Amino acid sequence: MGCEVARLASSFGQSVALVEATREGLPLAAPTGWISKALRHGAIELGTPDGSIRVPWERIEKEYIQPTAERAFAMTQEQMHLTNSTINYKDSGGYCLVGETTASTSKTSSEADNDYSATTTAKISFLKGNAEFDGPQRIKLNCGGDVDSFVESDTIFLSTGSVGTRVPGLPWNDERADGWLYDSHTIQNIGRLPHHVLIQGGGLIGVEYAFILRRLGANVTIILREDVLLSGKGVDDDIRLAIQGRLRKAGVDVHFDDGDISKVTLPSSPGGQGSVVLTRSGKTIKCDALASMVGRSGTAKPLDLPSGGLPPPTSSGHILVVPTTMRVRPSSSSFVHAPRVWAIGDVAKNSAISPTGLLSTGIAQAHLAVQSAFPDEWSEFMAEGGGGRILGNVGFDAFPPSAIWIEDGVGMVGLSENNASATIPKGDWATVTVHFNDTLKSCVQPRPEDEMLKMVFQKSTGRILGVHIFGAGAAEMIHHASSLVNNPIENTIWHVVKSVPPAVTYAEVLMKACQRAVDVIHGN
């Protein structure tokens, strides 16, 4: 998200300092969980759904993780036009400049009858170091030198992300747990394929890694406090049931309502087997890796927000923002003299854009924050080519399309059935489901029986309230549905039924869903 803010702001002619504490300060325009995406790709290509083949970890590292990292860094440097990737220590002592780029932006303006063009130059400086506030609009930067450096700016964006929440009571600080106990962040560095991994938590990351490690050949057990998987993640109930069925078919053992651990026995030697005792059932489960993935915590506490004239973060390390602008709420009730600071991504809390914790949501928040910070520049930017003259200040989409990389894939946007029941008057909403095997293309290329599209709609208006897809290509298909959900006046079920998708494609599922919705409205 930080790279996206830098890209947008520099396109407006703003000079940007982008601070990164890891990777020697080099920017990476990729999500924190990019490693799991590389693992998933390797697991699909080399493994089997039931884990009947153990894939050598060295092959996954060499053929998938390392090349993915190299391509991601190269792509980022090309996108950011980073011209110098060596570390240069300036005379200021600890000031660490990794690289910088200069971009020219041309603007065309009109005053009265005179048109003129102007070119502005914006610089992005890439800095390495740990940052914290040293006053309003002033950041102290420590990058390992003898002297701290300082960056001052009229506008500051915070996109520090999140780390795995660590359950109290687990032996996080015991040396014997190294290489055996992981959280949702450190699991990326596991560096081996366990024989039996126990995953605590049934959220997005836990379920994603359960499928990955099972395909690679590990035995996998999930324990969770809830009675359903993916609780509170915006995933529709029918999609959750399909995912649960896939886990069961793959041989993953799931223990619902039994996610707390009362006793841990650590391995007697590195790489060995330990065990846990479950609090509710008293069951003992042996495993050579325990991955506790029970959520994410914000990373705002080291930023020293009060020194910047801002309220302290929440107990979970998050920053409270104004929902429709992403601006950090000031200590006082007035924004008149408040610091110009915005927070986006996993570190922000209270955003009007949902669901939380996903990359697409974070990028949408970045766009909203930049639009709020630079409204005039944003309007000019949108006006180039006539777009702004039509749209004006375009606002934001409350429901960006989201992809969840679980098994074949999940794509979702808008309200789930549960959301609709809580927000839409009773009797004025309904759902329809179309399986991919209901399409013409499935006659040629059949799909698994559980792959489907589910649509939530409003009966009185024909508005498409939500679309949820499970199956191969779901992430690629959901963007079209997003335009329908976020533009309800111009895109109802009536608009879709008169459209014609490309012949013999799975895009037919959306049209069929809208046709069935019309039948529901007509009582057929």
N, C-alpha and C positions, 0 to 999 in steps of 0.2 A: 504493500500500500504506500509506503514511503516513496518508492520509485515512481508510482503513478502520480502522487502529489507533485513531486519534483518535475516530472514531465509536463504536467498541465500548467503549473505555475510558470515554468520557464517559457512555455509557449505564449504566455501573456506578457513576456518581457521582464519577468521577475528574476532576479539573481537568487540562487538557492544554495544553501549549505546543507548537505545530506550527511548526517552523522550515523555511523554504524559501528557497534562495539565488537562485532564478531567478523570472521572471514577476512582479517587484516583490513577491514574497512571497505572491502569491495562490495558494491551493490549487487543484489540478486533479485530480479523481478520474478520471483517464484514463491509459492506458499511455503510456510514452515514445514508442511507435510509432504514436500516433493519426494522425499525418499520413499515414503510408502507408495506413491504412485509408480515409482520405478520398480519397487518390489512387486507390486500388483501386476505390472506388465510382464515381468519375468515369470511370476507364478502362473499366469494364464498361458504363456507360451511354452514353458518347460514342465510345469507341474500337471497334476490331475485334480479334479474337484474333490475326490475322496481321499486324497493324500496317499495313494498307493505307491507313489514313487518319491523317494527322498532326493531333492535337488541339491547338488553341492553348492554350499554358500559361496565358495570362491568363484564359481561361475556367475552367480547373481551379481557379486561385486564387480567382476571384470566386464561382463557383457551388458549390465543394466545400470547399476548405481553410478559407477565412474563415468561412463559416456553421457548419462543424463546430466550430471553435474557440469561436465565440460561444455555441453551444448547450452545449458542454462546460463552459465557465466558468459559465454561468447555472445549469446543472444542479447543478454542484458547490456553488455558493453556496446554492442551495435545499436541497440535502441536508445541508449543514453549518450551515444557518441563520445564515449570515454576515450580520450586520446592518450592518457598516460596512466598506466597501472602499476607503476613503481612507487615505493614509499619514499617521500622526501621530507626530512625534518627541517623545518624552517628555523631561523635564528631565534624565534621566540621560545625555544626550549622544547616544551612538550607538544607544541602544535604539530599535528601530523596530517599532512596532505597526501592522500592516496592518488588522486588524479582529478582532473577537471576537464570540462568541455565548454565551449562557447557556441551558442546558437543564435542565428539572426532570424528575427521574425518581422515580416513585412505586414504593414497595416495600411488599409486604404480608408480615408475618411472624406467626408464632404461637409463643407461649410458654405451655406448659401449656394452659389452656382459654381464654386471652385472645388474641384476634386484634387486631392494631393495624396501622395504615398509617403509613408515614413517607415524607416527600418530601425528596429530596436535590437540591442544585443543583450542577451541574458547568459549568465554563467552559472553552471552547476559545479560546485566544489564538493568533492567526496572526502569526508573526514573520518578518521578512525578514532574511537575513544568512547569512554563511558561518560554520559552526560547527566547533569543535574542542574536545577535552577540555582542561580546566584543572585537573583533579583528579578523584578518584573522585566520581561522581554530580554533577559540575559541568561545565557547558558554557560556553565563551567564545563570544560572538556578535559578529561584526563586520559591521555593515550600512552601512558607509560614513561613519559619523560620526567625530568626533574622539576619542571615548572608547568602548572596548569595553564591552559589557554581559555579564552573566552570568546563567545560568539554572541553578538547582539542583533536583534531583528525586531521589526515592528510586528511581524506575524510568525507564529510558531505552530507547527503541526506535530502532534505526538502520535507515533505509530510503533510503539515498542512491543506490541504483541502480547503473548501469554506464555506461561509455562505449565507443566502438568501439576495438578493439585496433589499434594501428598497426604495420604490418610494418616492421622496421628495413630501411634501404636505400632506401626510397621517399622522395622529396624533400618531406617534410611541411613543412619550414621555408623552402622556397624560395618567394619571392613570386610567381614565374611559375607556380607550381602552384595558386594561388588560383583557384577557379572551374573547375578541371580535375580535381583530385585530391580524393577524398572518402573518409571512413571510414563505418562503419555508423551513426554518429550524425550526422555533418555532412551526409550525403546528404539529410536532411530539408530542408536549406536550399538545395537545388540551384537552385530558382527558374527553371528553364528545361527544355525538352525537348531533350536532345542528339540529334544525328543518328546517332551510333554510340557506345554506352556499353560499356566493357569492365568486367565485374564479376569481381573476384578473390574466390573463395570460393563454395562450393556449399551454404551453410547456409541457415537459415530466412530471414534478411533478404535475402541475395543472391538466392535463388530468388524470393522475394516481389517484389522490385523488378524482376527480369528479366521476370516476367509483366506487371507494371504498365507499365513503360516500353515494352515491346513493344506492348501494347494501345494505348498512346497514340501510337505511330507511330515509335518509335526502333528502329534496328537494335541488337541486343543479342548480346554474346558473353560466355560464362562460362568462366573458367579455374579449375581446382581441383586440389589435390594428390591428393585421394582418387579412387578408381575408381567411386564412387557418389555421388549427391546426398544431402544431408541426413544425412550420417554422424553417428552418435552423438546424434541428436535424438529418439530413441524412435519414429520413424516406421517402420512395417512395410515390409518389402522390396517387397511387391506394390503398396503405395501409392506408394512411391518410383518404381517402374517406370512406374506410371500417370502420375505427374507428369513424369517424364522424357519419356514419349511425348507429353504435351501441349506441352512445350517444343519438341520436335523438330517437331511439327505447326505450331506457331506461327512457326517459322523462327528460333528461337534456336540459335546455334552453341555447343556445349558441348565443351570440351577437358578430358578426364579425365586424371589423372596428369600434369598439366602446369601446376601452379598457381603456380610460382615465377617471378619476374621478375629477369632479370640486367641489363637496361639500360632506362633511361627517357630518352626525348627529349621535353622539355617543349614546349608550344606557343610559337610565336614571338610571338604576340599574344593578348590576352584573348579567350576564346571560340574560339580556333583549334584546330587538330588537333595532337595529340602522338602518340607511339607508344611501344610497349614491345617488348622482345625476351624470349621465354620461355626459361627456363633449359634445360629438358630437350630440347625440340624445336628450339630456335633460331628459331622462327617470329617474324616481326615483325607486330604488330597495330597498326593505326592507329585512333585514337579521339579524339573531342572531349570525353570524360569517362572518368575511371578511378575506379571505386568499389571500394576495397579493403575487403571485408567478411569478415574472417577470424575473427570472434569478438568477445566483449565482455570488458572488464576491469573489475574492481570499482573503486569510488571511495573506498575506506577510507583511503588513505594520508594525505590532508590532515586526517583527523580526530584525529591524534595519540593513538592508542589507548593507548600506554604511559603517557601522562600521566593517563589515566583508570584506571590500575591493570590494564590489559588487555594481552595479548600484541600485538605488531605484526601488521599484516595480512600475508597471503601475498605472494609476489613479484608475483602478478597483481592485487593490490589487494583481495582478498576477506577476509572475516572468518570464521574457523572457529567453528562453532556445535555445540552438542549436537544430534544429529540429531532427537531426538523432542521437543525443547522449544524449539529455536531460540535458547536462551540462549548468550551468548558465553562461550566457554571461558576461565576465568581463567588468570592467570600461574602460580598454584599449582595443585595437584591437588585442592584442596578448595573447595567453594562456600560454606563456612560464613561467611566474611567477604568473599566476593568481591563486586565491584560487580554491581548488578542491572541488567544490560544485555542486550538481545536484539537480534538482527539478522535482517532478513527481505528477501526479494526477491533481485535480482541481486547485491547486495553480499555476501550470505551464501553460505557454502560448507559442504557436508557434511549438508544437510538430508535427512531420511527421506522427504520428499515429492518426487515427481518427476512429469514431467520438469522440469529446471531451465530458467530463462530465459523462462518464459511467465507472463503476467499471472495466469491462474487459479492457477498454482502459488504465486505470490507472495501472493495473497490468502489461500490456504489456509494458508500459513506465518504470515501475520498473525494469523489466528484461533488457530493453535496457540500462537504467542508470547503473545498476550493471555491465553489460557487458562492457560498456564504461569505468567505473571506474577501473575494475579489468580484463583487457583483457586476460592476461596470465592465471590467475586463472580460468577465464571462459572457456578458451580453454581446460585446464586440466580437468575441471569439465565435459565438453562435451565429452572429450576423454575417460572417464571411460566407459568401456564396448564396446569401439570401435566407439561410435557415433561421437566423434570429429574427428577421423581419416577419417571418411567418409565426414563429413560436414565442418570440419575446423571451422573457426569463423563464426557462422551460420547467423549473421546479425539479422534482425527482420522482422516480418510480419507487413506491413503497415496497414492492415485491420484486426484487431482481431474481432472475432465474438461478436456481441452485442445482449443483451436481454433487452427488454423493457417490464416491467410488467404492461401492459395496457390490461384490460379486459382478454380475453383468452391468450394473449401474442403475442409479436412481436419478431422475430429473424431476424437479418440483418447483412450482411457483404458485403463490397465492394461498387461499384458505384450504385447509384440510376439512374433512367432514366434521370433525370435532370442533374446529374453529367456527365453521358455518353455524353449527347448532347453538353456539354460544353468542353469536353476533347478529344473525339474520333471523327475523321473525319466524316463529314455528309455522310450518306449512308453506313457506315462501321459498324454500330451497330444496334441492334434490340432487342426487348423484346418478351418474351412469358409468358403466365400465365396458370397455371394448378390449378384447384380447387381440394380440397381434395375429393370432391364427384365425381371426375373423376377417382378415384382409385378403385381397386377391393375391398379393405377393406371397402369402403363406402357402398358397397352392403350389408354388414353385420352390419356396424356401421356408419350410415349417419352422416354427419357433417353439421353445419350451412352453408348456401349457400355462405356466404361472406368469408369463410376461404380458403386461397389460398397460392400458391408459385409463385412468379414472378421472372424471371431470365433475367438479362441483359447480352448480349454476343456480341463478335466481330465477324462479318461475315467472314472477310478475314482469320482469324486464328483459329476460334472456341474457343477462350479464353472465359472463364466464368468471366465476369467483376463484377457481383454483384448478390446476391440472397437475396430476401426479403420474409419473411414468416409471415402470420397472421393466428393465430388459436392456439388451444390447442396443447401444445408440441412444439411450434415454437422454444422456447429457447433451448430445448433438441436436436433439429434437425439441428440447424444452424452450429454446429461445423464441421460437415462433409463438408458442403458447404464452410466453411472457408479454408479448406485444398485445395479445388479446386481453389478458388479465389487467394490465396496467392502462389500457385505453378502452374502458368498458362502453363508452357512448358510441364509438365508431366500430367496435368489434364485439358484436353479440353472437349468439348461436345462429341467428338469422343471417348474419353476414357470412359465417363460415359455411353454412349449408349450400349457399349459392356459389361458393368458390370451388375450383376444380384442382385437386392436388396432382402432382406428376403421376402419370400412369404407372401402375405396378410398383408402388413404393409403400413403405410403412406409414407415410404421412396420411394415408387413408384412415388411420385409427382416429385421428382428431375429427375428421369430417363425419365419420360414422358416429362418434360420440355426440356431436351436435345434432345429427339426424335423430338419434335416440332421445335426446333431450327435447326436441320438438314433439316427438311422440308422447313423452311424459306430460308435457304441457297440454297437449290435446286430449289426454286421457286414454291414449292407446296402449 
